[in-house]
Amino acid sequence: MPESPPLSARADAVAPVGARLREWRLARHFSQLQLALAAETSARHLSCIETGKSQPGRELLARLADALEMPLRERNALLLDAGYAPRFPESALDAPALARIDQAIDAILAQQSPYPAFLINRRWDVLRANAAADRVNRRMLGGRDSAHANILRQFFDPADLRASIANWEEVAGELIGHLHDRVAAAPGDRIARALLDEMLAYPGVPARWRLRDLSTPPSPLLTTVLRRDGMELRFFSTITTFAMPRDITLDELHIECCFPMDEATAAHCRAMAAEAGEAPGGARVSR
């Protein structure tokens, strides 16, 4: 039997779910027929949902969300738009239910010593960093702390890390590309849109970055070059995410680990760790 609409659903709750589905369908470049086939429904039924003539059940919404590869936060919003209770929790990282995951994050950050590592959310805020990350940032900022707890602002603010990034235009251009991709792929992510506008407003940002560039393929591997007071550090990064998350918090987190691109960078990092009296794998994690 098809699932009945929730008792709390009202006529004015139908239109938002249709609008959200259409927005995501267009962002994913699906026709109604393509999305309907992927979600095992009919194009006519999908059309009626988008126009507000039909109320979708939870099971169909889940199939549509799967086909559209919607993040968990947007899946909850889709359910709410249709008058249903949200499905996915959003737990604090220090909640008892996430205690083991919290420990795993600290272990990964600490194990990355003597090289930098960061825990970052969907807003590009740095939630945690190991001691190596703190040391590198302070070294590149002349001994002071960054004014921002956000990677994008650190890289775009001329008074912050941007001044020490030798290949700033290459790195910042890559970040802007990721922001454009996020805005295009996740139309409901208003935070990404606001961040893009904010980054484009910083001085010295090329006007061409205001448009998404699909003509130039990304480089196979980006190296960030930091340079100050005769010290040059070259890093590439790896990204760790959580497999099959069922909590919004975990769905939106990733760990970025920086690795030395050359032996000179590795030697500088080892020397800074030794000066701080720190052994590999024993990095302090800042919160």
PyMOL commands that set and color helices and strands:
alter all, ss='L'
color gray80, all
select helices_A, chain A and resi 11-27+32-38+43-50+58-68+72-81+96-111+131-140+151-156+161-164+168-185+190-200+207-210+248-251+263-275
alter helices_A, ss='H'
color red, helices_A
select strands_A, chain A and resi 117-120+126-130+224-228+231-240+254-260+285-286
alter strands_A, ss='S'
color yellow, strands_A
deselect
rebuild
show_as cartoon
